[in-house]
Amino acid sequence: MVLFFHAYFWVLKNPSGEALELPLLAPDRWVSFEPWAIYAYGWLWVYVSVAPGLLDRWRALVRYGAWVALMCALCLAIFWLWPTRTPVFDVDWSAYPRLAFLKGIDASSNACPSLHVAAALHAACWLHWHLRELGAPAWTRWVSALQCVAIVWSTMAIRQHVFIDVLAGAAVGVLFAWLSIRSERAAQARPPATAVAAAPAAR
């Protein structure tokens, strides 16, 4: 995590060129500015910790972390190679200290894809799959999905991202969720190494 933030802030401070301003689309006008949505935005850090917390094997946790690291690395590479920024919104940020703090630590070259959205969608897909595998009630998956929707909505409601960022981030998150879940299913289907080693001895 420390390594990620070092890389993240280095990329933000050292973009490869001038950041391209992204256009506003119709959905950006549909979502009103809601300062209190910062709480949903911050909930991501709790939400993304649930899926790995449900894993009961060390190797599964390592594989999960590796896929998340790859997803973050891809987004950082995009931020550096093709820096983008959101438009300047007509908001007096000094009236909202928490949002002003967030804007202050975040540079304007990491808009697209939204890593916040990518992380939320990746976690949501994993939770949907894992909760079903565990036989959890259906309502737990609905609660998870609603939290994901709230987090995604919050990125636009606090004007941290625009709709294009959200779409791109969702695509990245779903892609890496699909790849990582498929990989995890394949790993679970393989027999344990001890069983493979014991098979010749049993003959």
GIQUIRA-V387817 format. One record per residue. RES is the residue in three letters. SS is DSSP state (H for helix, E for strand, - for the rest). PSI is psi in radians with two decimals (none if undefined). Layout:
# GIQUIRA-V387817
res=RES ss=SS psi=PSI
res=RES ss=SS psi=PSI
This chain:
# GIQUIRA-V387817
res=MET ss=- psi=-0.74
res=VAL ss=H psi=-0.75
res=LEU ss=H psi=-0.71
res=PHE ss=H psi=-0.83
res=PHE ss=H psi=-0.58
res=HIS ss=H psi=-0.83
res=ALA ss=H psi=-0.71
res=TYR ss=H psi=-0.90
res=PHE ss=H psi=-0.51
res=TRP ss=H psi=-0.78
res=VAL ss=H psi=-0.72
res=LEU ss=H psi=-0.60
res=LYS ss=H psi=-0.25
res=ASN ss=- psi=1.01
res=PRO ss=- psi=2.73
res=SER ss=- psi=-0.23
res=GLY ss=- psi=-2.98
res=GLU ss=- psi=2.40
res=ALA ss=- psi=2.37
res=LEU ss=E psi=2.27
res=GLU ss=E psi=2.24
res=LEU ss=- psi=2.56
res=PRO ss=- psi=2.76
res=LEU ss=- psi=2.44
res=LEU ss=- psi=3.06
res=ALA ss=H psi=-0.79
res=PRO ss=H psi=-0.48
res=ASP ss=H psi=-0.53
res=ARG ss=H psi=-0.38
res=TRP ss=H psi=-0.53
res=VAL ss=- psi=2.00
res=SER ss=- psi=2.79
res=PHE ss=- psi=2.14
res=GLU ss=- psi=1.70
res=PRO ss=H psi=-0.60
res=TRP ss=H psi=-0.24
res=ALA ss=H psi=-0.16
res=ILE ss=H psi=-0.46
res=TYR ss=H psi=-0.69
res=ALA ss=H psi=-0.64
res=TYR ss=H psi=-0.79
res=GLY ss=H psi=-0.36
res=TRP ss=- psi=-0.32
res=LEU ss=H psi=-0.71
res=TRP ss=H psi=-0.49
res=VAL ss=H psi=-0.79
res=TYR ss=H psi=-0.78
res=VAL ss=H psi=-0.22
res=SER ss=H psi=-0.20
res=VAL ss=H psi=-0.84
res=ALA ss=H psi=-0.89
res=PRO ss=H psi=-0.47
res=GLY ss=H psi=-0.36
res=LEU ss=- psi=-0.18
res=LEU ss=- psi=2.32
res=ASP ss=- psi=0.13
res=ARG ss=- psi=2.42
res=TRP ss=H psi=-0.76
res=ARG ss=H psi=-0.64
res=ALA ss=H psi=-0.68
res=LEU ss=H psi=-0.71
res=VAL ss=H psi=-0.76
res=ARG ss=H psi=-0.72
res=TYR ss=H psi=-0.84
res=GLY ss=H psi=-0.64
res=ALA ss=H psi=-0.73
res=TRP ss=H psi=-0.70
res=VAL ss=H psi=-0.72
res=ALA ss=H psi=-0.71
res=LEU ss=H psi=-0.72
res=MET ss=H psi=-0.79
res=CYS ss=H psi=-0.70
res=ALA ss=H psi=-0.71
res=LEU ss=H psi=-0.81
res=CYS ss=H psi=-0.72
res=LEU ss=H psi=-0.69
res=ALA ss=H psi=-0.72
res=ILE ss=H psi=-0.75
res=PHE ss=H psi=-0.68
res=TRP ss=H psi=-0.77
res=LEU ss=H psi=-0.69
res=TRP ss=- psi=1.28
res=PRO ss=- psi=2.39
res=THR ss=E psi=2.73
res=ARG ss=E psi=2.76
res=THR ss=- psi=2.79
res=PRO ss=- psi=2.85
res=VAL ss=- psi=2.01
res=PHE ss=- psi=2.64
res=ASP ss=- psi=1.22
res=VAL ss=- psi=2.31
res=ASP ss=- psi=1.64
res=TRP ss=H psi=-0.40
res=SER ss=H psi=-0.34
res=ALA ss=H psi=-0.16
res=TYR ss=- psi=1.49
res=PRO ss=H psi=-0.71
res=ARG ss=H psi=-0.75
res=LEU ss=H psi=-0.65
res=ALA ss=H psi=-0.68
res=PHE ss=H psi=-0.77
res=LEU ss=H psi=-0.78
res=LYS ss=H psi=-0.56
res=GLY ss=H psi=-0.61
res=ILE ss=H psi=-0.24
res=ASP ss=- psi=2.20
res=ALA ss=- psi=2.95
res=SER ss=- psi=0.84
res=SER ss=- psi=0.23
res=ASN ss=E psi=0.63
res=ALA ss=- psi=-0.87
res=CYS ss=- psi=2.22
res=PRO ss=- psi=2.74
res=SER ss=- psi=1.95
res=LEU ss=H psi=-0.52
res=HIS ss=H psi=-0.82
res=VAL ss=H psi=-0.73
res=ALA ss=H psi=-0.79
res=ALA ss=H psi=-0.70
res=ALA ss=H psi=-0.79
res=LEU ss=H psi=-0.68
res=HIS ss=H psi=-0.83
res=ALA ss=H psi=-0.69
res=ALA ss=H psi=-0.75
res=CYS ss=H psi=-0.74
res=TRP ss=H psi=-0.75
res=LEU ss=H psi=-0.71
res=HIS ss=H psi=-0.82
res=TRP ss=H psi=-0.81
res=HIS ss=H psi=-0.68
res=LEU ss=H psi=-0.66
res=ARG ss=H psi=-0.70
res=GLU ss=H psi=-0.62
res=LEU ss=- psi=-0.14
res=GLY ss=- psi=0.41
res=ALA ss=- psi=2.67
res=PRO ss=- psi=2.66
res=ALA ss=H psi=-0.55
res=TRP ss=H psi=-0.45
res=THR ss=H psi=-0.60
res=ARG ss=H psi=-0.61
res=TRP ss=H psi=-0.72
res=VAL ss=H psi=-0.74
res=SER ss=H psi=-0.80
res=ALA ss=H psi=-0.70
res=LEU ss=H psi=-0.67
res=GLN ss=H psi=-0.71
res=CYS ss=H psi=-0.79
res=VAL ss=H psi=-0.74
res=ALA ss=H psi=-0.72
res=ILE ss=H psi=-0.79
res=VAL ss=H psi=-0.81
res=TRP ss=H psi=-0.71
res=SER ss=H psi=-0.55
res=THR ss=H psi=-0.54
res=MET ss=H psi=-0.60
res=ALA ss=H psi=-0.50
res=ILE ss=- psi=0.15
res=ARG ss=- psi=0.55
res=GLN ss=- psi=-0.51
res=HIS ss=- psi=2.85
res=VAL ss=- psi=3.05
res=PHE ss=H psi=-0.65
res=ILE ss=H psi=-0.73
res=ASP ss=H psi=-0.75
res=VAL ss=H psi=-0.79
res=LEU ss=H psi=-0.81
res=ALA ss=H psi=-0.74
res=GLY ss=H psi=-0.70
res=ALA ss=H psi=-0.71
res=ALA ss=H psi=-0.75
res=VAL ss=H psi=-0.82
res=GLY ss=H psi=-0.77
res=VAL ss=H psi=-0.70
res=LEU ss=H psi=-0.85
res=PHE ss=H psi=-0.52
res=ALA ss=H psi=-0.78
res=TRP ss=H psi=-0.80
res=LEU ss=H psi=-0.77
res=SER ss=H psi=-0.66
res=ILE ss=H psi=-0.71
res=ARG ss=H psi=-0.73
res=SER ss=H psi=-0.70
res=GLU ss=H psi=-0.68
res=ARG ss=H psi=-0.72
res=ALA ss=H psi=-0.69
res=ALA ss=H psi=-0.68
res=GLN ss=H psi=-0.49
res=ALA ss=H psi=-0.37
res=ARG ss=- psi=2.45
res=PRO ss=- psi=2.60
res=PRO ss=- psi=2.63
res=ALA ss=H psi=-0.61
res=THR ss=H psi=-0.63
res=ALA ss=H psi=-0.66
res=VAL ss=H psi=-0.71
res=ALA ss=H psi=-0.58
res=ALA ss=H psi=-0.35
res=ALA ss=H psi=-0.83
res=PRO ss=H psi=-0.62
res=ALA ss=H psi=-0.46
res=ALA ss=H psi=-0.28
res=ARG ss=- psi=none
